[in-house]
Amino acid sequence: MVTSREASKCLANVLLLESKTRQVFVDLGYPVKAAQRLKNDNREDELLNSRILFLMTYNTTYDFDELFEGHQLGDTLSETLKLLFNLSQYYPKHLSNLAKSAPNILKILCRIHLATPVLQPPVTYLVNALLNLSVDYEDNPTKDSEPNPYFPKPDQFCNIDRFITILDNAVRTYTEEQLETFATPLVTLLRKVFDFAPAHVRPHMQNALLPSNSERSQPLGQSNTLASRLLRLSNSPVAPSLRESVSSLLFELSDKDATSFVRNVGYGFASGFLMTHDLHVPASATEGWSTSQNGDDVGEKLTSVDGKEINPVTGQIRDLEPGPPADEMTEEEKEMEAERLFVLFERLKATGVVNVKNPVEQAAQEGRFEEVD
């Protein structure tokens, strides 16, 4: 075996230095043998044969489908990824060494065919591996002076777009209970990456994951976009971990600013997260239409978009809201709706998001409600 490994080292060097020899290797049918030797219980064999197969992905006509379908290449690579995840989880002091694999894992994730349903091996193993490896780029200040593999040139959005594509496919395919198990790591990865993303990348992520102004023709969360689906997941009663992770992602995409958060998603979706985390709107917003120290009109920021008034609770443009179906409601339904609106506006006032008078309270004071026996 020693002689065999020395020969493999020589072969790997030749394939690296003379690209024309790679097609010869393919024509002789040797990629299959290299894949078979990946299964050997020997670290050096795995390294050498992985290197040889890696070189076969360049300047050859080899179709790797043969290895996936007939020689369980995916299973072999999955075991390596699971090992990588556990090592990064239990030996964080070695993250700097393990993070060297991040560029290649990202390349695999970007180029691999996405099956249906999308969150299955090896995609899930790739995401899990990146989940811990991203911490090295988040916590290590020296990374600022090095090329960041998460935002490679010339296309610095390619990895972000791949993460978002996988998430979009997942939320359209899985139930909320399934997403609780499979999608939470991907959402957490997006949060980590956004935290250390360059300034010019952050708006790209915000535009892709937060509701757009075009969605405000109806209450936010009612369309079929990824942003709306995320909003609905942020209120999921059956997926607590995912609900927390999605809400945190939306809050962080809003620059961790409660006022921006309410404006972006509507108070209806923001209220639970704000109360759970004891987050308050900045003092400059408690007076509604006051002007903050930097000159921003905070009240207008919450109640208007593109010069159009919006409902701060639902996020919908006021002029596009349907009229109240009062004539079609029974007296009991009217009373229940009034109570619901009263509670919503009282909660809104209590957090200081905007200083408005409760319309139900105002109507009662003006004598527009009648006592019903």
C-alpha positions in Angstrom: 0.0 0.0 0.0 2.9 2.4 0.7 4.1 1.9 -2.9 0.6 2.5 -4.2 0.2 5.7 -2.3 3.6 7.0 -3.5 2.5 6.3 -7.1 -0.8 8.1 -6.4 1.2 11.2 -5.2 3.3 11.1 -8.4 0.1 10.7 -10.5 -1.6 13.6 -8.8 1.4 15.9 -9.4 1.6 14.9 -13.1 -2.2 15.6 -13.5 -1.7 19.0 -11.9 1.3 20.1 -14.0 0.3 18.6 -17.3 -3.4 19.2 -18.0 -3.4 17.1 -21.2 -2.8 13.9 -19.1 -6.1 14.3 -17.4 -8.1 13.2 -20.5 -5.7 10.3 -20.9 -6.6 9.2 -17.3 -10.3 9.5 -18.2 -9.9 7.6 -21.5 -8.3 4.7 -19.6 -11.3 4.5 -17.2 -9.4 5.2 -14.1 -11.8 7.7 -12.4 -13.9 4.8 -11.3 -10.9 3.2 -9.5 -10.2 6.5 -7.8 -13.8 6.7 -6.6 -13.6 3.2 -5.3 -10.4 3.9 -3.3 -12.2 6.8 -1.6 -14.0 4.2 0.4 -10.7 2.9 1.9 -10.5 3.6 5.6 -7.4 5.6 5.2 -7.0 9.4 5.4 -4.1 9.6 2.9 -6.0 7.5 0.3 -9.0 9.8 0.7 -6.8 12.9 0.3 -4.9 11.6 -2.8 -8.0 10.3 -4.6 -10.1 13.3 -3.8 -7.3 15.4 -5.4 -7.2 13.2 -8.5 -11.0 13.4 -9.0 -10.9 17.1 -8.3 -8.5 17.6 -11.2 -10.8 15.5 -13.4 -13.4 18.3 -13.2 -11.1 20.5 -15.3 -10.2 20.1 -19.0 -11.8 16.7 -19.4 -14.9 15.3 -20.9 -15.6 13.0 -17.9 -19.2 12.7 -16.8 -19.4 12.3 -13.0 -22.9 11.0 -13.2 -21.3 7.5 -13.4 -19.7 7.9 -10.0 -22.8 9.3 -8.3 -25.1 6.6 -9.7 -22.9 3.6 -9.7 -20.3 4.2 -7.0 -22.1 6.2 -4.3 -19.7 9.2 -4.7 -22.3 11.4 -2.9 -22.4 9.1 0.1 -18.6 9.2 0.4 -18.5 13.0 0.2 -21.4 13.3 2.7 -19.4 11.4 5.3 -16.5 13.8 4.9 -18.9 16.8 5.2 -20.5 15.4 8.4 -17.0 14.9 9.8 -16.1 18.5 8.9 -19.3 19.8 10.6 -18.6 17.9 13.8 -15.0 19.0 14.0 -15.9 22.6 13.5 -18.6 22.2 16.2 -16.5 20.5 18.9 -13.1 21.9 18.1 -13.7 25.6 17.4 -10.1 26.5 18.2 -9.2 24.8 14.8 -11.7 26.8 12.8 -9.0 28.8 11.0 -7.6 25.5 9.6 -11.0 24.1 8.8 -12.2 27.3 7.1 -9.7 26.7 4.3 -12.2 24.3 2.9 -15.0 27.0 2.7 -14.1 28.2 -0.8 -14.4 24.7 -2.3 -17.6 23.9 -0.4 -19.1 27.1 -1.7 -18.1 26.1 -5.2 -19.7 22.7 -4.9 -22.9 24.2 -3.5 -23.1 26.7 -6.4 -22.5 24.1 -9.1 -24.3 21.1 -7.8 -27.7 20.2 -9.3 -30.6 21.0 -6.9 -32.9 18.1 -6.5 -36.6 18.2 -5.5 -37.1 18.5 -2.6 -34.0 20.7 -2.3 -33.0 20.2 1.3 -31.5 16.7 1.2 -27.9 15.4 1.2 -25.5 16.6 0.1 -27.0 20.1 0.1 -27.9 19.9 3.8 -24.4 18.7 4.7 -22.8 21.5 2.7 -25.0 24.1 4.4 -24.3 22.7 7.8 -20.5 22.7 7.2 -20.7 26.3 6.1 -22.7 27.2 9.2 -19.7 26.8 11.5 -17.0 27.8 9.0 -18.6 31.2 8.5 -17.9 32.0 12.1 -14.2 32.3 11.2 -14.9 35.1 8.8 -17.3 36.7 11.2 -14.9 36.8 14.2 -11.5 37.1 12.7 -10.6 40.7 11.9 -7.7 39.8 9.7 -10.1 38.4 7.2 -10.9 42.0 6.1 -7.6 42.2 4.2 -8.1 38.8 2.6 -10.4 37.7 -0.3 -13.6 36.5 1.3 -14.8 33.3 -0.4 -18.4 34.1 0.4 -18.3 37.1 -1.9 -15.9 36.1 -4.7 -14.9 38.2 -7.6 -16.1 38.9 -10.3 -19.6 37.9 -9.1 -19.8 38.8 -5.4 -23.5 37.9 -5.2 -23.3 34.3 -6.6 -23.2 32.5 -3.2 -25.8 34.7 -1.6 -28.1 34.1 -4.6 -27.6 30.4 -4.3 -28.5 30.4 -0.6 -31.6 32.4 -1.4 -32.6 30.1 -4.3 -32.3 27.1 -2.1 -34.4 28.8 0.6 -37.1 29.9 -1.9 -37.4 26.4 -3.3 -37.6 25.0 0.2 -40.4 27.2 1.5 -42.5 26.4 -1.6 -42.0 22.7 -1.2 -42.0 21.7 2.5 -44.6 22.0 5.3 -43.8 24.2 8.2 -43.1 21.2 10.4 -40.5 20.0 7.8 -39.0 23.4 7.5 -38.5 23.5 11.3 -36.1 20.6 10.9 -34.5 21.3 7.5 -34.5 25.0 6.9 -33.5 26.5 10.2 -29.7 26.0 9.5 -30.0 27.8 6.2 -31.7 30.8 7.7 -29.1 30.9 10.4 -26.4 30.8 7.7 -28.0 33.8 5.9 -28.0 35.7 9.2 -24.3 35.0 9.8 -23.3 35.9 6.3 -25.3 39.2 6.4 -23.5 40.1 9.6 -20.1 40.2 7.9 -21.3 41.0 4.4 -19.6 44.1 2.7 -21.6 47.3 2.6 -22.5 46.9 -1.1 -23.8 43.3 -0.6 -26.1 44.1 2.3 -28.7 46.0 0.1 -28.8 43.0 -2.3 -29.8 40.7 0.5 -32.3 43.2 1.9 -34.0 43.6 -1.5 -34.2 39.8 -1.9 -35.5 38.9 1.5 -37.6 41.9 2.7 -41.0 42.8 1.2 -40.8 45.2 -1.7 -43.0 48.3 -2.0 -44.9 46.7 -4.8 -46.3 44.1 -2.3 -48.0 46.9 -0.4 -51.1 46.8 -2.6 -52.4 44.3 -0.1 -51.5 43.5 3.5 -47.9 42.3 3.8 -47.5 38.6 4.0 -50.4 37.8 1.6 -48.5 37.5 -1.7 -46.7 34.4 -3.0 -43.1 36.0 -2.9 -40.3 34.6 -0.8 -40.5 37.7 1.5 -44.2 37.0 2.2 -43.6 33.4 2.9 -40.9 34.3 5.3 -43.3 36.7 7.1 -45.9 34.0 7.5 -43.2 31.6 8.8 -42.2 34.3 11.4 -45.7 33.7 12.9 -45.7 29.9 12.6 -47.2 28.2 15.7 -45.7 24.8 14.8 -42.1 25.8 14.0 -40.7 27.7 17.0 -37.0 27.5 16.1 -37.6 28.5 12.5 -40.0 31.3 13.7 -37.3 32.8 15.9 -34.6 32.4 13.3 -36.7 34.0 10.5 -37.8 36.9 12.8 -34.2 37.5 13.8 -33.2 37.5 10.1 -35.8 40.1 9.2 -34.9 42.2 12.2 -31.2 42.1 11.3 -32.0 42.9 7.6 -33.7 46.0 9.1 -30.3 47.0 10.5 -31.4 45.9 14.0 -33.5 49.0 14.2 -37.1 48.6 15.6 -38.5 51.5 13.7 -37.2 50.2 10.4 -38.3 46.7 11.3 -41.9 47.8 11.8 -41.8 49.7 8.6 -40.4 46.8 6.6 -42.8 44.1 7.9 -45.7 45.8 9.5 -46.5 45.9 13.2 -48.7 42.8 12.9 -45.6 40.7 12.2 -43.1 42.7 14.2 -45.0 43.0 17.5 -44.4 39.4 18.8 -40.6 39.6 18.2 -40.3 43.1 19.7 -42.2 42.1 22.9 -40.4 38.7 23.3 -37.0 40.4 23.1 -38.0 43.5 25.1 -37.1 45.7 22.2 -38.4 49.2 22.2 -38.7 51.7 19.4 -36.1 54.5 19.7 -37.2 57.4 21.8 -37.3 59.7 18.7 -40.2 57.5 17.5 -42.4 57.7 20.6 -43.8 61.0 19.6 -45.0 59.8 16.2 -44.5 62.6 13.8 -41.6 64.2 15.6 -38.3 64.8 13.9 -35.3 62.9 15.2 -31.8 64.4 15.9 -30.5 63.5 12.4 -33.4 65.2 10.7 -35.4 62.1 9.8 -39.2 62.3 10.2 -39.7 59.1 12.1 -43.5 59.2 12.0 -43.5 59.6 8.3 -40.9 56.7 8.0 -43.5 54.4 9.7 -46.6 55.6 8.0 -45.6 56.4 4.4 -43.7 54.9 1.6 -42.9 56.5 -1.7 -45.0 59.4 -0.6 -48.1 57.2 0.0 -49.7 56.7 3.4 -49.4 53.1 4.7 -51.1 51.3 7.5 -48.4 50.7 10.1 -50.1 47.5 11.3 -50.6 45.7 8.0 -48.1 47.6 5.8 -50.7 48.1 3.1 -51.1 51.4 1.2 -54.1 53.2 2.7 -55.7 54.1 -0.6 -55.7 50.4 -1.6 -57.3 49.1 1.6 -60.8 47.7 1.0 -63.7 49.5 2.7 -65.1 48.0 5.8 -67.8 45.4 4.9 -70.1 46.9 7.6 -73.3 46.2 5.8 -72.5 42.5 5.5 -71.6 42.1 9.2 -73.9 41.1 12.0 -74.0 43.2 15.1 -72.0 40.5 17.0 -69.3 40.5 14.2 -69.1 44.3 14.3 -68.5 44.2 18.0 -65.8 41.5 17.7 -64.0 43.5 14.9 -64.1 46.6 17.1 -62.6 44.7 20.0 -59.9 43.3 17.7 -59.0 46.7 16.4 -59.0 48.2 19.8 -56.5 45.6 21.1 -54.2 46.1 18.1 -54.1 49.8 18.4 -53.5 49.7 22.2 -50.6 47.4 21.6 -49.2 49.7 18.9 -49.4 52.7 21.3 -47.9 50.8 24.2 -44.7 50.1 22.2 -44.4 53.7 21.1 -44.1 52.8 17.4 -46.4 55.7 16.4 -48.5 58.1 18.5 -52.0 57.7 17.1 -55.4 57.8 18.7 -57.2 54.5 18.8 -60.1 55.0 16.2 -62.4 52.7 18.3 -61.7 54.8 21.4 -62.3 58.0 19.4 -65.5 56.7 18.0 -66.8 55.9 21.4 -65.9 59.3 22.7 -67.7 61.0 19.8 -70.8 58.9 20.5 -70.7 56.9 17.3 -71.2 53.6 19.2 -74.6 52.6 20.6 -75.3 50.4 23.6 -76.7 47.1 22.4 -78.9 45.1 24.8 
